[in-house]
């Protein structure tokens, strides 16, 4: 009897210990083979499969060297903020779904033996073992905390370079830096002291605040997609444009102009760069930097002589939410070192949206026009909708075999895109 009690207690202890590491999701048995992603349109030779669905608001994603997929959730699911998908027998089908962490956020990546993940106020990290599996899910280390969070555009996307630096976006909580209840801009825009830019910190130092970092680049309203380009050894970022032109300034902007301006932008950034927000915006039709109406502009007046120019300008309101420079060998040569961008919104100008685009690069410059790479995520006709939007691409990651992974924060789906001749 005594031995039976000891065995029972031991088994209970083992079960309790294992469940402190991961919260297992109750789900039906996984499929026996990869599930095709119906409706996703891709170039010839490419195919998309669904790795998981109804996972929660999956934002940015990262893939370990053993193929584990980690997704950061912007809203907690069953009290957890990170989702792990694992293919235990390496047959190409996810058969384990686990959740851990207790904070929402957007950014996540693997670098130098750690899994880094962001909350809405900072960045934390988890030590990984040699298989790049998290060792302790309950006690992450804080790298940065205390960054501004006022509810709007409060995601803290980040990227690491190859010299132990981490670059964290702090988006603006005031779309045009306008005085409340008026059409006048705050001058100077005091928001730029703690938001509307990218801050650089030491990725190896714990418990940092603003005081420990530097404002690496400013004038970026909300740079949700960031990536370090190892070919150029520079930081790139995709930035959401502002809105509400016609709402406050109908004397300068028609409703159509308000719907089609300003451009969404891709920048190459260096320390000290200023992209000009909120004082100017980029007009993709005039191909000029235009003074914002809050600061004396009329839709035609140019300005921002000291502000950098975008590398690429996209149609308004597409919502670029992630950026990835492709370094794999699975895809055809035209995609090598080019940029994939996940667009989270839709363009009134194009009458398209919820897509993944591609920008070919040679060196640090685009070598051709951007193109739609993956489309059909919306699941409805955007010109004459037949139903609600189904999926919104949000995060991108490259697998160890060169496959491209795409997350969706509306339907909670993660896709894998592969190429075969």
N, C-alpha and C positions, 0 to 999 in steps of 0.2 A: 504493500500500500504506500509506504513511504517513497519507494523508488518511482512509483507511478506519479505521485504528486510532484516529485522533483523533475521528472521528464516533462510533465504538463507545464510546470512553471518555466522550465527552460525554453520550451516551444513558444510559450506566450512572450517571453522576453525577446526571442529572436524575431517574432512577428512584429512586436512593438518597435524594435529598433529599426527594422526595414521600412516601416511605414512612416518613420520620422523623416526619411530622406525624400520620398516621393508620395504625392497624392495620386493614387491610381484612378483613372476615369473608368467608370462602369460603361462598357460598350459591347455591342454585339460582336461576334467573331469576325475578324478581319477577312477581306476577300482572299481567295486563293491565287488570284493573279491581278496584275496591274489593271486599274480601271481607266479606260480612255476618258479624256476630258472632252465631252461632247460640246460642240459649238465653238471651240477655240480655233481661230483661223491662223495658220502659220505658213511660212514659205515652204516650197516643195522640199521633201526630205526630212522635215521636222515633225515631231509628234508630241502630244502633251498627255500626261496621265495625272490622275488625282491621287495624292498621297494620303490626304485626310480632309474631312469636311466637318462643319459645325464645331470647330475647334475653339471658337471665341474670336475676339477682334485681333486677329494676327497681323501685326505691323511688320517690323523688320525681322529678318531671318538670317541664320548662319548655319553652315553645314560643317561638321567635324571631318577629320581625315578618315574616320571609319564609317562615314555616311549618316551619322545621327543629325537630325534637323532640329534646331532650337528656334522657337518663335517667341517674340515678346508680344504680350497682350496689352492693348491700351485700356482694357477694362478687365477686371478680375473675373475669372470663371471658377466658380466653386471656391472663391477665396484665394485663387492662385493666379500668378501673373506671367509665368513662363511655361510654354508647352514644349515637350520633347517627343519627337517621333523617331522610332527606332525599328530598323529591319534586322531582327536578331539572327535570322538564318541566311541573310544576304541573297534572297531570291527576288529582290526588286519590289517587294510588297511590305508596307509598314504593318508590323504585327504587335507593336507596343506603343501606347500613348500614355505619357506621364505628365504631371503638372507639379510645379514647385514655385517658390517665392511668394511674397505677400504684398507686392506693390505693382501698380500698373505702369506702363511706359511704352516707349517706341524702339529705342536702339538696342542692338545686340550683336556681338561679334566675338570670334575666337582669335586670340593673338598671344603668342609667347607663353603658352601653358595656362592661360586663364580664359574663362568665359566672362566677357564684360557685358553688362546690361544696364540700361538707364531707367530711372524713375522719372517723375516729372520735375524733380528738383536736383538731380545729380546722376552719378554713375557709380555702380558697384561692380565687384568682380568675384568670381568663384574659381578656386584652384581646380585644375583638371589633372587626371592621371595620364599615363602614357598613351592611352587609347582616346584621349580627349573626352573622357566622361567626368562629370562633376563629382568631386569627392565628398563635399559637404554642402548640401543644398540649404541648410538652415542658418548658416553663419557667414554670409558674404562680407567682404571687406569694402568699406566706403572709400572710393577714390576722390570724388567731389560731391559736395552737398551744399544746400543753401542757395541754389540758383533760383531765379525768379519764376514763380508759378502763380499766375492770376487767372487761371482757368481757360483763357483763350490762347490757341497756338502755343500750348505749354509743353509740347513734346521736347525731349532733349536728345535728338539724334547725335551720333558721334562717330568718329573714325580715328584710327591710330595710324601713325606713320611707322617708319622702320628705325626710328631713333628714340623710342620710348616716350613719344609725345602723344597726347590725346586731344582732339579738337571737338569741342562740344557746342552745338547750336543752341542759342537761346532766342526763340522767336518773339516777335513783338505782340503784345496783348492789345495794342491799339493800331488798327489797320492803317490809317494814314497819319498817325501822331497828331490828331486833331483835338482841339480843346472841346470838352464836352458841351453839347448843346449849341455849337457854332460851326461855321465853315472855315474857321481860322486854325492854322497849324501852330503847334507849340514851337516857339522859337527862342533859343535852340531846342531841339527835340531832346529833352532830358531822358527819355526812354533809352536812348543809345548808350547811356552809362552802364546799363545792366542787361539790355536785351537788343534785338535787332542786329545780331552779329554772331560771330563764332569766337569762342574763347579757347585758348591753348593752355593745357596743364601737363604736369609730369605724370605719365601713366603708372609709374612705380611708387609714387608717394601717396600715402593714405591721408584721409580726413582734410582735404583741401577745400578752400572757399574761393570766392572771387579774388581775394587778396593774394592768393598763391599763383594765380594764372595771369595771362595777359590777353587783352582783346586783340586777337589775331587779325580779324577782318570785321568791318562794320558796314552799315548801310544795306544790310540783308534782312528784309522783313521777316522771312521765315524760311530758312534753308534746311528743308527736311531731308533732302537727299545729299549725302556727302560721300566722297570716296577719295582715297589716296592713290594717285597714279604713280606706280613704281617706275614706269618708263621715263616720266618727266620729273619724278621726285617732287611733285607738287600736289596741292589740295584742290579738288574740284567740288562744286556745290550747285545743286539745282534750287531755285528760289521761287516761292509763290509770290505772284504780283498782288497789288492792292486792288480795291474795287470802289464802288459807290461814286462814280463820276457824275452820272446823270442825277442821282438822288439829291446831291447838294449843289451841283453846278450845271443846271439845264441850259444856261445861257452859253455854255462852252461845248457841251457834249450831248449828242442825241442818244436815245435809248440804245440804238445799235452800237454806237461808239463805246458806250459804257459796257456793253456786253462783250465787245471784242478787244478791249484794252484793259490794262497794258499787257505786254508780253510776259510769259513765264520764261525764265532765263537759266542758262547754264554758265557758270563763271569758273575760270581758273584763278585761284587766289594765292597771293603772297602776303607775308606779314606786313601789316600797315595799309592794306588795300581798303578802299571805300567804294561800295557799289552805288551810293547816292541816296538810298531810301532814308527818310521820307521826302526829301527835297525834290527829287526827280524820279522819273520812271522811264522805262524804255518802250518806245512806240515801234512795233515791228513793221508797221506800214510805212511810216516816214523814215524808219531806220535811224532814229535819232533819240538822244536823251532829252526828254521834255520836262520842263519845270512843272511840279505838281500844283494844282489849283489852290491848295491850302497855303502855298508859298508864293503866290503871285502869278501863277501860270494860267494860260487860256487855251491849252490844248495845242498850241503852235510854238510858243516861246521855248527856245532851247536853253540848256544849261548843263550844270554838272561837269564843267571842264576838267576837274580833278578826279571825277568818278571814273572807274574803269568801265570798259565796254564788255558786254556779254560775249562769250564764246559762241553761243547759239541762242537764238530767240525763237520761242515756240508760241503758238496761239494762246490767247488768254484763257484762264480758268480751267486749264487741263489738270492742274494740281500735281506737279512732279514730286513724288514722295520717296523715291529711292533712285540711286545711281550705282552702276557697277561697270567697271572696266573689265572686259572679258579677256582672260589670259589662258584659257584652256585650249585644247587641241581637238576636241570632239567636233566643234562647229567648223564650217568651211573657212578658208583663209581670210575672206573679206571681213569676218567678225573679230579677228585677232586684234586686241588692244583697243577695239572700239567701245563705245559707251552704250549700255542698255539703260533705259529710264522707265520706271513704273509711273504711269499717270493715273491719278486717283479720281479725277473729275472729268468734265466734258466741255468741249469748246463749241459755243454758239456759231462761231465762224465755220468750223469744219463740220459741225453736226456729227461729231465723233467724240469718243472718249472712252475711259476705262480700258486702257490699252497699255502695251509695252512697246516703246519705240527704240530705234537703234540709230546711233550716229557714228558713221565710220570715221576713224582717226588715222592720221599719219603723223607721227611725232606727237606734239601737243596741240595739233590743230585738226579740226574736222576736214575730211578729204572729200566730202560730198554732202548732199542734202540729207536731212534726217528722214527716216521712213518708219512706217508702222510695221513692227515685227510680229506681235501677237495681238489679236483682236477677238471680239466676241464675248468678252467676260461679262458684259452688261446683261446678256441673255434676253435682250429686247431691242427693238428697232428704236434708235434714238431720235429719228425724224418723226415717226408716228408710233409712239410707244404702245406695245401690246401688253405691257405689264410692268411691274416695278423692277428697278435695277437689282440684279442678282449678286454681282461680284464687283469689287473695286480693287484692282492691283495696287499693292502698297509696298511690299518688300521684295528684294532680289538677293539671290545668293548663287554662288558657283560651287558645284559639287566637286569632289576630288577627281571624278572622271570627266569633268568638263560640262556636265549637264547644268542647265539653268533652272533655278527654283524661283517660283513666284508665289507670294502670299496675298491674301485677300482679307481685308478687315471688315467686310460686310457679311459675307457668307461664311467666313472662318475656314476658307479652303486653302490648301497648299498644293501647288502644281509642280510637276517636274517636266521640263522640256528637253528632249533629246534629239539628236540628229543621226541619221543612218543613210548612207548612200544607196 
